[in-house]
Amino acid sequence: MAHRWGMAVDQDRCTGCGACVAACHAENNIPTVGDDQAARGRAMHWIRVERYWEGEFPDVRLKFRPVMCQQCDAAPCESVCPTHASHHTDEGLNAQVYNRCIGTRYCANACPYNVRFFEFYNPVWPKPLQLQFNPDVSVRSVGVMEKCTFCVQRIKTAERDAKAESRPLKDGDIQPACAQSCGAKALVFGDLNDSESEVSRLSRSSRGTKLLEDLGTQPKVTYLQRQSE
Amino acid sequence: MDRRAFIKLTAITGTSAALTSCGSPELPLIRFVPDEDLVPGIAEWKPSVCPACRAGCGVIVRVIEGDAEVVRNEQRGVMKMGLAKKLEGNPAHPINQGALCPRGQAAIQLTYHPDRIAHPLKRSGNRGTGQFEQITWEAAIAELVSRLDGLAEPRKLAVITRTGASARHDLVAEFLNRLGAPPLVPFEVFSDDVLRRANAISFGHEQVPTFDLSQSRYAIAFGADFLGTWNSPVAQNVAYGRMRQGRPGIRGRFVMVEPRMSQTGANADEWIPARPGTEGVLALGLAHVMLAAKLRPGDAAGRAGAAIDGWSGGLTAYAPDAVEKRTGVPVKRIERLAHELATQRPAVAIIGGAPLAQTNGLFQALAVNALNALLGNVGEPGGLQFQPQMAPAAGRSRPGLDPARTLSTLATEMLSADRLPSVLLLDGANPVFGAPPAWRVRDALLKVPFIASFGSFLDDTSVLADLILPDNSFLESWVDARPESGATVAVAAMAPPAMRPLHDTRATPDVLLDVAGRLKRPLNLPWKTYDELLKSAVVAGIPAADADDAWTRACQQGGVWSDPARPSQVATRQTPVTVRSSPVSDREPRFDGDANQFPFHLLPFASTGGFDGSTAHLPWLQEMPDPLTTAMWSTWVEVNPQTAARLQIADGDIVELASSQGALRAPALVSPGIAPDVIAMPVGQGHQTFTRYASGRGANPLGLVAPIVEDDTGALAWAATRVKVMRVGGRDGKLILFAGSKTEHPERSR
């Protein structure tokens, strides 16, 4: 049976430390844009930790929520793409084919989660920063839209390794960079078609919700609400 | 233009374009022969040790073959070599157990940073102008040797390093010891020395504890940002995740006491902004309720209780109404918290950061220690434990430190004509950035006749050096650390180089060993190279027949950690147990600056990206949004909403902060999570010199800190300075935020 990749985010475990954000940059060759561009809202963070204040001093609380591409089953970004750069794979991923992308930015407009990022300029990597590039991930150039891929390069590597060793993929064989780095284990990745997988188990939690579910996007990321007594 | 002219022109421009594309003329296309076996496209994972703080997390490095411009025999060329691509936590390492923090993830940029010092440098302009000329290693080492030989007496040598135990430290200490020079001076702004002293008094262990949160049912933290920047954050995050959701049916409760909500406090079930400097009083107030209601036996606290004045009498001075008056925490809340702590055990109290950096810091730590002892959690599951320590590498019983010799005493020496050192060595510390201005560290350094730095970057301190002998990056060298806490077994993290050096740099420990042998009177250190020293430490106490296997295993797994089955490997650090003759009574905290003239407490805090300033030069961390404010590339001043309204300050407005020590300007950020009488500012930005990414960016709150010290230990009380705030202008666009709003918009307003 085909895989259906998904993620569960336990907001009761997430401490907002930001390790996922830095890990994602390191894994996916995401450029830094510098202060001027960042001030124009062009900083690229495929995963971000949203924070929301609740209440007023001194009865104030804060909520962290890591947000990445929700890998929607009914993805608004896909239907608006004139070149099929944004498309659905048979494993349920919202893939982005950089070579097809002509930079209309329709997808970013359509996405309700603000998780697509546009290369407004050719990214700058003063030497020798470019030596850090992950050879498994393409380096994008100006005019291309990019986003979280669930670390598809890691998925493909694990699938290939399992095939080479003639064994099925085990739950936990694949860890995207964000989940790998997370100390509190707030991010859990896996196959939603495997009802025994950790991500499936967590997705059935009574604390589970989806972001902006009423829009009908059918996200594959489940958020487990912070528990309060 | 006719056709002929057009072709001529394009031919010329085409040729010149082709010429320039050949690269700069000083880079001839030399291909070095690769000196390692690599399979193209196949990743290898090699162990290393994260250098970003003293937590000593183990990492594994993904190494893949690639082409790199390198320097070999002082000649540039291209070489096929293994290149580090990604750092991940070492799953076998007892501290971080496979995870990393953002600073650890970004640490790979230390190796590939475009402004790394690539070869030895000698100062060519005036001090501080940053003008240097390239010299050879032979010349650089000869210069250092001649300076050390020229010392009139050994005590004229001073060394400033970072803190944290390691074989590298042991080597420097032994170098100084054999030379007859004074001990090295470790410097760290956010030091935990007050806590170490308190733990020696209360528990007989002069170290920061490990918190076994994974089995706690209740945790109360006093100021300790233990999920963000304090102590061993990755180990503490791992344990915290388990405390919250790792046990079926049990969710540990977490309460935070601090006047400004930290990243850690943001996770608390209950957040209590007690007045700065009264955290210890609150802890004793909780203890009083437990004792009065006989929820816990008073003698359970033992020696930790005996260290507190009035403990045996039931802490009558800390009745809830008295504690409410001093801390601002209501009586009902104190009583409820005490009952919760006493009944939901194992419960643990954690103190760290700002409460220790008050004038009464030792008392505050002793108070929380006594609370922990009363809760019966010391050395118990779910409580606090003291990680056994590995023996120092150089075979000495203690690392060569002198607690009385600190940066502030050294600066005083440097400013006095007769005790001025003639040679100063800098290894990784940046005291010009971190020390309070009244210590006049920069003035003091300018008086020293000769300064040599081993750092990889020009920062506020090393820019004053006369000679720079750049270290390899941690991925290019043998590395090691002996973490003090975070695990329950003894750990010596250690690893061979993960890749070859990119530049014409040399590992500092090997340079020191080289220098030691070249002195007029050679120091006769027992090791030729640094890895020999590391090996001697790893195989100490192991039978010779097994030594090579043990060494190979240590190099493969990234260090050694004690095995309960073989306890002989572990040497627990012997602390002279300093029991005080009389119990400590509490003192009101004192603050620098008159409360009328300077109405606000200044709280400088370690930032997620910049930490204590030492990671501000990494572009990933500069652009990473701060967890609470989402600020990037910026510095900011956190102000309570009521205070902001009163002073007519809006988000982004420029405010001036002034203390008795100086003033700075920075954008304001109105934050609901800060007390009305507190002003908080992140440490990290405000470097005058620190690579293209951090130089001249933002302001440094440490420049406002007064030289007021903790009463009993003399440690810098960096949270005891008062400031005044004034709006001086509208927004200037320097405050860059990633998020558009502070609150979530409910569905109905969409």
Contacts between the chains, C-beta under 8 A, distances in Angstrom:
chain1	res1	chain2	res2	distance
A	10	B	245	5.9
A	12	B	244	5.1
A	12	B	245	5.4
A	12	B	251	7.5
A	13	B	240	7.8
A	13	B	241	4.4
A	13	B	244	5.6
A	13	B	245	5.4
A	15	B	227	4.2
A	15	B	228	7.7
A	15	B	237	5.8
A	15	B	240	6.3
A	15	B	241	7.9
A	15	B	263	6.9
A	15	B	264	7.2
A	15	B	267	5.2
A	16	B	227	7.8
A	16	B	263	5.2
A	16	B	266	6.1
A	16	B	267	7.1
A	16	B	627	4.2
A	16	B	628	7.7
A	17	B	101	5.9
A	17	B	102	6.6
A	17	B	227	6.2
A	17	B	228	6.2
A	17	B	233	6.9
A	17	B	237	6.1
A	17	B	263	6.7
A	17	B	608	7.3
A	17	B	627	7.1
A	18	B	101	7.9
A	18	B	102	4.3
A	18	B	608	5.6
A	18	B	624	5.7
A	18	B	625	7.6
A	18	B	627	5.8
A	19	B	99	7.0
A	19	B	100	5.9
A	19	B	101	5.2
A	19	B	102	4.9
A	19	B	104	7.5
A	19	B	105	6.0
A	19	B	234	8.0
A	21	B	102	6.4
A	21	B	624	5.3
A	21	B	625	7.4
A	22	B	102	3.8
A	22	B	103	7.7
A	22	B	105	3.7
A	22	B	106	5.0
A	22	B	620	5.4
A	22	B	621	7.1
A	22	B	624	5.9
A	23	B	100	7.3
A	23	B	102	7.8
A	23	B	105	4.7
A	25	B	105	7.8
A	25	B	106	7.9
A	25	B	620	5.0
A	25	B	624	8.0
A	26	B	86	5.3
A	26	B	87	7.2
A	26	B	105	5.5
A	26	B	106	7.4
A	26	B	108	6.4
A	26	B	620	7.2
A	27	B	86	6.1
A	32	B	619	4.5
A	32	B	620	6.4
A	32	B	622	7.2
A	32	B	623	4.3
A	33	B	623	7.1
A	34	B	623	7.9
A	34	B	633	7.6
A	35	B	632	7.5
A	35	B	633	4.0
A	35	B	634	7.9
A	35	B	697	7.9
A	35	B	736	6.0
A	38	B	623	6.3
A	38	B	632	5.1
A	38	B	633	5.9
A	38	B	736	5.1
A	38	B	738	7.7
A	39	B	733	6.2
A	39	B	736	4.6
A	43	B	623	5.8
A	43	B	625	7.8
A	43	B	632	6.1
A	43	B	738	6.0
A	45	B	624	7.8
A	45	B	625	7.1
A	45	B	738	7.2
A	48	B	625	6.6
A	48	B	738	6.8
A	49	B	625	7.3
A	49	B	627	6.1
A	50	B	739	6.8
A	51	B	266	7.2
A	51	B	627	6.3
A	51	B	628	6.1
A	51	B	630	7.0
A	51	B	739	7.3
A	52	B	742	7.4
A	52	B	743	5.7
A	52	B	744	4.1
A	53	B	672	5.1
A	53	B	673	7.1
A	53	B	742	4.9
A	53	B	743	5.4
A	54	B	743	7.1
A	54	B	744	7.9
A	55	B	672	7.2
A	56	B	641	7.4
A	56	B	672	5.8
A	57	B	273	7.5
A	57	B	640	6.1
A	57	B	641	6.8
A	57	B	642	7.5
A	57	B	672	5.3
A	57	B	673	7.1
A	57	B	674	7.3
A	57	B	675	7.3
A	57	B	676	7.4
A	58	B	271	7.6
A	58	B	272	7.8
A	58	B	273	5.2
A	58	B	675	7.6
A	60	B	261	6.9
A	60	B	271	6.7
A	60	B	672	4.7
A	60	B	673	5.3
A	61	B	266	7.8
A	61	B	271	7.0
A	62	B	261	6.6
A	62	B	266	3.9
A	62	B	628	6.9
A	62	B	673	6.6
A	63	B	744	7.5
A	64	B	266	6.7
A	64	B	267	7.5
A	64	B	627	7.1
A	126	B	114	3.7
A	126	B	692	7.7
A	127	B	69	7.4
A	127	B	114	6.1
A	128	B	68	6.8
A	128	B	69	6.8
A	128	B	112	5.0
A	128	B	114	7.0
A	128	B	502	6.3
A	129	B	109	7.0
A	129	B	112	4.9
A	129	B	113	7.3
A	129	B	114	6.0
A	129	B	619	7.8
A	130	B	112	7.9
A	131	B	66	6.4
A	131	B	68	5.6
A	131	B	83	5.3
A	131	B	112	5.3
A	131	B	502	7.7
A	132	B	83	7.7
A	132	B	84	7.3
A	132	B	85	6.3
A	132	B	108	5.9
A	132	B	109	7.2
A	132	B	111	7.9
A	132	B	112	5.0
A	133	B	85	7.5
A	134	B	85	5.6
A	134	B	86	6.5
A	135	B	41	7.2
A	135	B	64	5.9
A	135	B	66	7.4
A	135	B	85	7.3
A	177	B	86	7.6
A	180	B	88	5.9
A	180	B	89	7.9
A	180	B	98	7.5
A	180	B	99	8.0
A	181	B	88	7.0
A	181	B	89	7.0
A	181	B	99	6.0
A	181	B	100	5.1
A	181	B	105	6.0
A	182	B	99	6.3
A	183	B	89	8.0
A	183	B	96	7.2
A	183	B	97	8.0
A	183	B	99	3.7
A	183	B	100	7.7
A	183	B	101	7.2
A	183	B	233	7.8
A	183	B	234	4.9
A	183	B	235	7.9
A	183	B	237	3.2
A	183	B	238	4.7
A	183	B	240	8.0
A	183	B	241	6.8
A	184	B	227	7.9
A	184	B	237	4.7
A	184	B	238	6.9
A	184	B	240	5.7
A	184	B	241	3.2
A	184	B	244	7.7
A	185	B	238	7.7
A	185	B	241	4.8
A	186	B	241	6.8
A	214	B	747	7.3
A	227	B	244	7.7
A	227	B	245	7.8
A	227	B	251	5.8
A	228	B	269	6.7
A	229	B	253	7.3
A	229	B	269	6.8
